Amino acid sequence: MFRDVAVVLDERFRRLFIPSARLEKLAEGCRWAEGPAYFPAGRYLVWSDIPNDRMMRFDETSNAVSVFRAPSGHSNGNTVDRQGRLVTCEHGNRRVTRTEHDGSITVIASHYEGKRFNSPNDAVVKSDGSIWFTDPAYGIDSDYEGHKAESEIGACHVYRIDPHSGSVSIVADDFVRPNGIAFSPDEKRLYVVDTGATHVDGGPRHIRVFDVGENGRLTGGDIFATCTSGLFDGFRLDEAGRIWTSAGDGVHCYDSDGTLIGKILVPEVVANVVFGGVKRNRLYICATTSLYSILLPVNGAKTF
């Protein structure tokens, strides 16, 4: 253990952590910090504070923290597309939106076959411009993270938005509560979290992995890893294809073969992470009430 910050479970993790590195608290005062997205052009981070119905902004050059948008539609997951625009999953408005460069908001998707989504949770943009997102029911389960309502679709799926037509299709329909989502660096595999244990006794608390075919067709879906502390939520991959994922006691690092090789301990339950910084080697961590970061000797997979 390195000064109570990192836990080495496999020798492969020892070179992925700097013993002198410190976990830094950058902001606090959130109710449930989630969905970090990093903008390299401006060197700033945007994240969601879901119950407080706002989005926050951290300026990497000055350490200034400010409100980015309020109300935010109880935003949850955020990501950045290939044109540097913010893509947001809104629990409260039950839709996926894009913030244009001029600040205006474009609704990308709000319905499937005429029925409103449950509460889009997390999203990722593929290099072809397609947007993939998860739609559990956390935002309509109660008024805490959105607005309590009945599900119109009646199930929780993973969706793909076509980059040309804008049409929405279901790419995976066998999840209890699909949650975090990300592609491997070569985009040949898609990883999706299932946090169904929140609603089903003995339910899933794992990451599944799919092979990605033509036109968004997924095959496979085997369990990649099962959480050993609490639940997985959001996660990101580094250039080598390792997964850095949220968990109950911090950030867990999985090698591409599915082995849990190490942990970064965080004093709050972690919800999501993203790589940022000018070299993509600063891991930003959204953990319950706070935003943290730590510098690593690895680089996040390039997604912009």
N, C-alpha and C positions, 0 to 999 in steps of 0.2 A: 504494500500500500504506500502511495506517495503522499505523505503528509495529510492523510485523511481526505484527499480529493479524488484520487483515482484508485481503482481496484483492478489488479491484474489477475485475470482468471486463466489466461493462456499467454504463453511467451510472445505470441504474435502481437499482443496489445502493447508490449513494453516499448516498442519504437513508435507508438502512435500517441504518446503523451510526453510532455516536457515536465520533468519533476519540479522545476521552479515555477511553472505556470500557476496562476491563481484564478479561481472562480470569482468573477467580478459581478457585483450587483449593480445594475445600471439604472433601474427604475423600480418603484414599488407603488402600492396603493390600488392595484387592480383587484377585481373579484375573481375572475378566471381568465388569465392571460393565455392567448391562443394565436395560431395562424401567422407566424412571422414571415415577412417577405422583404428581401433585401434589394435595394436599388443601387447598382454599382455606379451609375452616372452621377448620382447625387450623394453617394456614400451615406445613405440613411436607411433606416429600417422602419417598416410599418407593421403593427400587430394589432390584434383584436382584444378588447376587454368585453367579453360577450354580455354578461349580466348588466354591466353599466352602459350598454348600448353605445359604445364608442370605439374608435380606432385611435391608436396612439402612434407617435413618431419619435424615433431616437436618431439624433444627428451624430454620426460617428466622428465628425471633425471637431465638434464642440462639446459633446456629451449632453447637449440640451435635449430635454424631453418635453413634448407638447402634445396637444390633442390634434390629431389629423382630421377626424371627422366625427361629428356627433349631431344628431343620432346617426347610427351606422346601419340600421336595419338588423341589429343584433348580429353583426358580421362574425364569422368564424374563420374558416380557412382563407388564406390569401396566397397568391403566387404572382409571378411576373411573366408576361408573355414575351415573345421574341422581338417585339417592337418596344419593349420597356414599359408596357402599360400594366396597371394593377388589375388583376382578376380576383374577384371576391365572391365567396359563398355567404349568402345572407340568410341566417336562420329566420329572422322576423318577417322578412319579405318573401321568403321561400323561393329564392331565385339565385341565379349566377349573373354577376354583372362585371362590366369592364369600366374602369375609370380612364377616360381619354386624356391625352396630353394637355388639353385645355381645362381639365377638371370636370367636364360633363360626364354623366354616367349613362352607359348603354346597357340595356337588359339583353343578355345573351340567351338565357333560357329561363323559363318560369313554369312551364307545363310539359307534361308528357301525355300525348293523346288526349288533350283537353283537360287533364287533371293536374292540379297544382302539385308540385313536389312537396315532400315532407318538410325538410329543412336541410338544404345542401350544406355539406360539412367541410370537405377538403377537396382541393382541385390541383391538377397538374396540366401543363401545356406541353404537348409533344412537338417535335421539331417541324412537323407538317402543319402546325397550327390548330390541330384538333385539341379540344379541351375535355379532359376526363375528370369526373367528379363523383363523389359518394353522396348518398342521400339517406342517412338514418333518420330517426324521428326525434332526436334530442331537443330540437327547437320547438316541437309541438307537444311534447310530453307534459310541459308545464309552462308557466309564465316566467320562469327564471332565466332561460336562455332564448326566449322568443315569445310566441303567443300560443297558449294552449288551444289545441284543435284536434279534430279527428283526421286521420290520414285519408286522403282521397284516393291514393293509389293502392293502399292496403298492404304494402310491402316496402322493403328497403333495398334499393338496388345500386349498382354502379353504372354510370351513364357515360356516353361519348357524344360530344357535339361536333358535327361535321364542319370542317373549316371553310367549306365552299357553300354548302346549302344552308347551314345552320340547323339542320335537322338533328333531333335527339334520338339516340338509340340506346337500348339496354345492352351492356356488354357482359354483365354478370348478375344473376338473379338468385343466387343461392347463399346469400349472406343473412345473418341475423341483424347485425348493426354494422354495415361497412363504415369505415372511418378514414384513417390516414391512407394516402395513396402517393406512389412515386414510381418512376421508371428507373431501370438500370441505366448506367451511362450510355450504353449502345442502343437503348430503347427496345431491346429484344425481349425483355421481361418486364412485367408490371407487378408491383408488390402492393397489396391492399390489406389493411388491418381489419379484423372483425372484433368488435368489443361487445359482442352479444351477451357476455356474462353480466352486463349491467341490467339485463331484462330477463334472462333465463338462468335458472339455477344450473350450475355446471356448464354454462354456455361458453362459447369461444372467447379466448383472450389471446389470439394469435395473429401472425402475419401469414398471408397466403401468397404464393407466387404463380404467375401465369406466363405462358409463352404468348407473345404478341404476333399475330399474323397479319395478312393483308386486310385492308379496310376495317381495321380495329377488331378483328376476330380474335378472341382469347381461347386458349386451350390450357389444359392442366388445372392449376388451382390447388396444388398440394400445400400442406402446411409447411412453411419455411421455418418458423420459430414460434414458441409459446412463451408468453411472458412469465418470468419468475418472481416478479414483484409488482403487484397491482395489475394495471392494464397498459398495453401499448396504446398510443394515440397517434400523434403525428411523427414523421421521421424523414430523414434525407439520406442520400448516399454520397460517399466520397468518390474520387476519381478511380479508385481501385475496386469499386463495387461493394465496399463494406457499408452496412446499414448502421446509422446512428439514430436511435429511436428513444422516444420518451418512455418512462416507466415510473413506478411508484417511488423509487428511491433515487432517481436521477436519470442519466442518459446511459443506455446500454449500447454497446458496440458489438455487432455481429459480423463475422467474416462472411464472405460470399458463399461459403459452404454451409451456413446456418449455425455455426458454432458461436456461442456467447463468449467473447474473448476478454471483455473488460467493461468497466463502468466508470462514469464520472459521477460522483456523489453530489447531489444537490439537496439543500435543506427543505425543499418544498416539492410536492408532486409535480412532475413535469408533464406538460401537455403537448409541446411541439418544439421543433428546432429548425434552424436554417443556417447554412454556411454563408458568411459574408466577409467583409474586409476587402482590401485591394487585391489580395492574393487568394481569396476564398478559403482562408485558413482560420477564420474566427468563427467559432460556433456560437450562435445566438440561441438562447434557451428561454422559452416561455414556461414559467413554473408558477402556477396558481396565482399568487398576488404580485409576482415580480418578473422582471426581465434580467437575465444573467448573460454573461459571455465568458468564453475561455479561448485562448489561442492554442492551436494544435499544430503539430508538424505534418499535417496532412491537408489536402485541398479538396474542397467540395466538388462534386461533379458539375461541370459547366452546363447551365441550363439557359443561358442568355447570350 
